Amino acid sequence: MSSRKSCIETVSLGTIPATYKSNIKMSSDSKLTQFVTTIKKGPQIVSLVVPPYRHAFLVDVQPTRIMISDWYGKFFDKSHNWKEYFTFLTKLSHHHELPVEFYEVDNAIWKQAIVKHQRFGGGGCAEYIYAWTKKYY
């Protein structure tokens, strides 16, 4: 038996740019709806557009709920840039007929991620979620 951990798949809506910041635009409602149908049961890291960035977070579709791990937890502002994120969560909940809940933010991992985000002008969410999944999954 192997002691190697299984990998958590990363799924992305749209093209991932080569840099943290780009001129990417939000997806159409039909593309977002189609993307939601590709989210399977179990954990996966999701990458969505939050102009001018992309945003990575964990989605774990469990038998009784959908758990989300995100470096700001459920406390994002609901500004226009985050519309795709909140629409995705709503559509995902409807598609699987399950409520969405958030894991608590791990403050130690968050502090490390915010340093990277400030130093490189982005990437904090990915830094957080990959470290978080390594620790908890």
Wavefront OBJ file of the C-alpha trace (Angstrom):
o trace
v 0.000 0.000 0.000
v 1.330 3.409 -0.963
v 1.718 6.134 1.634
v 1.369 8.756 -1.095
v -1.557 11.148 -0.669
v -4.018 11.445 -3.512
v -4.091 14.742 -5.384
v -7.039 17.091 -5.303
v -8.051 18.054 -8.810
v -8.051 21.720 -9.809
v -10.853 22.801 -12.129
v -10.927 26.163 -13.850
v -13.538 28.196 -15.662
v -11.848 29.903 -18.582
v -8.187 30.310 -19.396
v -5.659 30.784 -16.627
v -3.384 33.736 -17.494
v 0.386 33.646 -17.010
v 0.317 36.384 -14.365
v -1.719 37.105 -11.225
v -3.370 40.124 -12.811
v -4.769 40.408 -16.335
v -7.614 41.837 -18.390
v -9.780 38.722 -17.955
v -13.518 39.191 -17.926
v -16.297 37.401 -16.087
v -17.872 34.428 -17.813
v -21.306 34.411 -19.367
v -24.138 33.032 -17.250
v -24.485 30.024 -19.560
v -20.781 29.136 -19.244
v -20.990 29.450 -15.457
v -24.090 27.225 -15.380
v -22.329 24.613 -17.536
v -19.220 24.791 -15.333
v -21.300 24.128 -12.201
v -22.467 20.826 -13.715
v -18.830 19.657 -13.933
v -18.300 19.956 -10.168
v -18.328 16.399 -8.836
v -18.894 14.975 -5.392
v -15.761 15.164 -3.258
v -13.071 17.826 -2.944
v -11.711 19.915 -5.792
v -9.978 23.263 -6.048
v -11.945 25.706 -8.169
v -10.506 28.687 -10.027
v -12.903 31.466 -11.066
v -12.582 34.969 -12.478
v -12.634 37.908 -10.064
v -11.445 40.704 -12.384
v -8.646 41.571 -12.742
v -7.567 38.390 -10.925
v -8.477 34.707 -10.717
v -9.547 33.246 -7.397
v -8.819 29.716 -6.112
v -10.748 27.988 -3.324
v -11.738 24.498 -2.201
v -15.173 23.042 -2.920
v -16.024 19.736 -1.241
v -19.423 18.340 -2.239
v -20.352 16.062 0.664
v -23.509 13.955 1.142
v -25.350 16.577 3.240
v -23.642 19.889 2.405
v -21.109 21.683 0.238
v -18.072 22.803 2.222
v -15.973 25.749 1.041
v -12.500 26.674 2.216
v -11.426 30.152 1.201
v -8.817 32.474 2.634
v -11.404 35.114 3.493
v -14.059 32.591 4.427
v -17.569 33.889 3.945
v -16.570 37.528 4.479
v -15.988 38.740 0.925
v -17.654 41.956 -0.027
v -20.404 41.537 -2.581
v -18.943 44.026 -5.027
v -19.319 43.586 -8.770
v -15.938 41.825 -9.047
v -17.175 38.992 -6.798
v -20.444 38.470 -8.693
v -19.189 35.319 -10.459
v -18.050 33.846 -7.134
v -21.418 34.318 -5.411
v -23.379 33.275 -8.500
v -21.252 30.119 -8.711
v -21.984 29.242 -5.062
v -25.722 29.821 -5.553
v -25.854 27.745 -8.738
v -23.755 24.991 -7.118
v -26.131 24.815 -4.156
v -29.147 24.569 -6.480
v -27.489 21.990 -8.747
v -26.586 19.615 -5.911
v -29.616 20.597 -3.779
v -27.346 21.096 -0.767
v -26.539 24.059 1.481
v -23.172 25.816 1.215
v -21.110 26.158 4.404
v -17.638 27.566 5.024
v -14.729 26.121 6.968
v -13.140 28.453 9.498
v -10.106 30.341 8.193
v -6.788 28.981 9.460
v -5.109 32.168 10.729
v -1.554 30.809 10.594
v -1.903 29.804 6.933
v -3.723 33.067 6.168
v -0.819 35.118 7.578
v 1.643 33.291 5.313
v -0.628 33.716 2.293
v -1.155 37.444 2.822
v 2.632 37.983 2.849
v 2.893 36.342 -0.580
v -0.123 38.240 -1.857
v 1.365 41.582 -0.813
v 4.877 40.760 -2.013
v 3.850 39.522 -5.478
v 0.649 41.494 -6.058
v -1.559 38.396 -6.047
v -1.555 34.658 -5.509
v -2.545 34.717 -1.850
v -5.708 32.685 -2.373
v -3.829 29.880 -4.144
v -1.053 29.967 -1.551
v -3.699 29.655 1.169
v -5.802 26.914 -0.395
v -2.939 24.620 -1.387
v -1.391 24.918 2.104
v -4.834 24.461 3.694
v -5.623 21.304 1.709
v -2.188 19.887 2.470
v -2.847 20.377 6.193
v -6.504 19.312 6.380
v -7.058 16.926 3.468
l 1 2 3 4 5 6 7 8 9 10 11 12 13 14 15 16 17 18 19 20 21 22 23 24 25 26 27 28 29 30 31 32 33 34 35 36 37 38 39 40 41 42 43 44 45 46 47 48 49 50 51 52 53 54 55 56 57 58 59 60 61 62 63 64 65 66 67 68 69 70 71 72 73 74 75 76 77 78 79 80 81 82 83 84 85 86 87 88 89 90 91 92 93 94 95 96 97 98 99 100 101 102 103 104 105 106 107 108 109 110 111 112 113 114 115 116 117 118 119 120 121 122 123 124 125 126 127 128 129 130 131 132 133 134 135 136 137
